[in-house]
Amino acid sequence: NQIHNTTMGKGISQLAHIDPSAKIGNDVIIHAFAYIDADVEIGDGCEIMPYASIIHDTRIGKNTKVNQYAVIGADPQDFRWKGEKGLCVIGDNCVIRENVIINRSIREGQATTIGNEVYVLAKSHIGHDSVIKGKTVLGNGVTIAGDAEVGECTIMSSNTMLHERCKIGDWVLIKGGCRIGNNVPPYTVFAHNPAEYDGVNAVVMARHGFNMHQIDDIAKAYRHVYQSGTSIFNAVRRIENDVEPSPERENILNFIDRVNQRLVDLKVDTRDD
């Protein structure tokens, strides 16, 4: 009944393949030659363009558009994956452009997760179990390895690469072509190869409501981290003493604390890569 109801829908082409177990929301447009696999859920108002493929165990929120030849929920590209039932979860109001590939999780019951209002531009690839938080833009040809994380309102410019397990904070700008092999804290600009700190993301933040006092405090914090020549431990102490408490200061300190704990965890991680 599900396949009958969906294929007879107003915006769904009879030339699309839709598995009977797929759950299709209201006002969804599915064009000819799109492929909707088993155990897929597509929310209200989505549009699936011709030749796009939505693979099993994928969940797509509302008002998201998937363009031609994108493959959402593809099998993980990881030799550790032995058929575990992982998910791919896409949020609301996303735009996924042509030839994008997003892999499912390699872990039972876990998910590769794309937040709300994320733009993934053409020929980008997001690996298994990665998390892309809301209002982020991934430029053309961005490559993100498995278990990586990209914070909110971040821009990864065209042809940037993010290494496995690396984390990028909120409101970061990664300039085109950078290879990111380490963690990138919030509110920063990273450029060059090898990638390095290139200042605070002041222009983008100012356009989105950050005032100059907030931006100056962020810059002051990062002078302690990148320009004082001291250890990260001492830089944290200096930030706590020198920068007024604020959500931005706490975001920076929490990111540093979380990254340091992750490094400790990795030292005792004995899994085979």
N, C-alpha and C positions, 0 to 999 in steps of 0.2 A: 504493500500500500504506500509506503514511503516513496518508493521510486515513481509510482504512478502519480502521486500528489505533486512531487517536485517537478517532474518533467512536464507536467501540464500547467505549471505555474506561468504567469504572464511573462516574466523576464528570463525564462530558462529555455535554452534551445534544445530541440529534440535531437540535435547532433552532438550534444555533450554526453559524456559517459558519467553517470551518477550511480554509485553502488546503492542498492536498496537499503543498506543500513545507515547511510549518511543522513544526518539531521540538518536540514536547510531551513534557515529562518525566513521571516517575512521580507518581501520586497528585495529579494536577492536576484541579481542578474548573473547568469552563467552562460557565457557565449559558446558558440559552436566549437567543438573539438577540445574543450576543456575536459580534464580528467579529475573526477572526484572519487577517491578510493573509499573502502570500507572504514567504518568507525571514524568518520570525519564529522565535525560540527562546524557549521558556518553561520555566523550571527546575522541579525537583521541588517538589511541595507548594504550588504557586501556586493562586490562585483568581481567576477573571475573572468579574465580575458581569454581569448582563444589560445589553445595549446599550453595554458598553465596547468600544472599538476599539483593537486593537494593529496598527499599520501596519507595512509592510514595513521590513526592516533594523533591527528592534528586537530587543534581547536582554534578557531578564528573568531574574534569578537565582532562587534558591530561596525558597519560603515568602513570596512577595510577593502582596499582595491589591490588585487594581485594581477600583475601584467603578464604579457606574453612570455612563454617559455620559462617562467619561474617554476621552481620545484620546492614546495613547502612540505616539510616533514620527511625529507629524504633520509634513506638509511644512513646511519653514522659512518663516517670515514675513520674508523678506529679499530685496530686489530683486537682490542679487548672486548669489543661488542660481540656477544654470542647469541643474539636474537632476543635480548631482554626487551620488554614492552615499555619503552620510554615514550615520552610525549613531545610534541612541539606545540607551544601555546603562543598565539599571536593576539595582541590587544585590540582595542577599538581605534578607529580612525587612523589606521596605518596605511601607508602607500609602499607597496613592494614592486619595484620596477622590473624591467625585462632581464631574464637570464639569472635572476638571483637564486641561490641555493641555500636553504636553511635545513640543517640536519636535526633529527630527533635526538633525545637523550640516549646514552648508552646504558642507563641505569633504570631498573625496574621501578615504575611509578614516578620517576622524576622527569623534568622537562627542560628543554631549551625554551627560553622565555623572551618574548619581545613585548615591551610595554606599550602603552597607549601613545598615539600620535608620533610614531616612529616612521621616518622616511629612510628606506633602504634603496639606494639607487642602483643602476644597472650593473650587472655582472659581479655583484658582491657575494661573498660566501660567509655564512655564520656557522661555526662548528658546533658540535654536540655540547649540550649542557651549558652553553654560554647564556648570559643574561644581558639584555640590552634594555636599559631603563627608558622611561617615557621621554618624549619630545627630543629624541636624539636623531641626528642626521648622519647616515653613513654614505659617503660619496661613492662615485663610480669606482668599481673594482676594489673596494675595501675587502680585506681578508682577515677574518677573526677565527682563531683556532679554538679548540675545545676548552671548556671550563674557564673561559674568560668572562670579564664583566666590564660593561661600559655604563657610566653613570648618567643621570638625567641631564638633559639640555646640553649634551656634548656633541661636537662636530668632529667627525673623522673625515678629513679631506680625501680626495681621490687617491686610490692606489696605496693607501696606508695599510700596514700589516700589524696585527696584534698577536703576540706569542701566547701559547697555551698557559692558562692559569694567571695571566697578568690582569691587573685591575686598573681601570681608568675612572677617576672620580667625576663628580658633577661639574658642569659648566667648563669643560676642558675643550680646547681647540688643538687638534693634531694637524699640523700642516702636511700638505700633499707629499706622498712618497715616503713618509717616515716608517721605519721599522721599529716597533715598540717591543722591547724585550724585557721590560721591567714595569713596575707600577708607576702610574702617573697621578699625582694628587689633584684634588679639585681646584678649579678656578685658574688653571695654568694654561700656558701655551707651550707646546713642545714642537721642535723643528730640527732639521738637519739629520744626517746619518753619520755616526750613530746619533739617535735622538737625544736631545738635551733640553733642559729648561730654557725657555726663551721669553720669560716674562709672565705677567698676569693677563688673563683674558679680558682686559678692561673694556675694549671697544664693544664686544658682544654683550657683556654684562650691563654696560651703561645703556645700551639700546633696549634692554629688557628690565629696567627699573632699579638696578643697583645704583646707589648714590656714591659720590666721590669719597665720603668718609668710609663706607664699607670697602671700597676698592683699595683705598690707601692702607687700611688695616690688613687686608689680605696681602698686599705687596710687602708690608712690614714683616708679616709672618714668614713669607718666603725668603726675605733677605737673611733671616736667621738660618733657614734650612739650606739655601744654596750659595750664599755669599759670605757667610761668617767664617767658613773654614773650620767649623767645629763639628762634633759628632751629632748624629740625629737625636741622641738622648739629651745633649746639652741644648740643642736647638729647640726641642719641645719645652724644656724648662724656661728658656728665654721667651718663647711665645706666651707661655702662661703668665710670665711676669710683665711682659712689655706690651701685649696686645689686649685691649679691653674685651671682656666676655661678649660674645655675640654668636648667633647661629652659624655664621661663616667660620669663626675661630673654632667652634666645637666640631664642625664638619671636617676641618683640616686635621685637628688633633685626633678625632675618631678614626679618620682614614689612616693616619700614620700608625695608630695603635693596632688597628685591624690588620694592616699589612705586616707589621712586625710579628703579630701572633701567627699569621699565616706562614711566615718564614720559619717559625719554631715548629709548626705543625708539619711542614714539608720535611724537616730533618728526621722525623720519625715515621714518615710515610714510606712504607716498604713495598707498595704495590708495584707490579711490573708495568712499565710504560711501553 
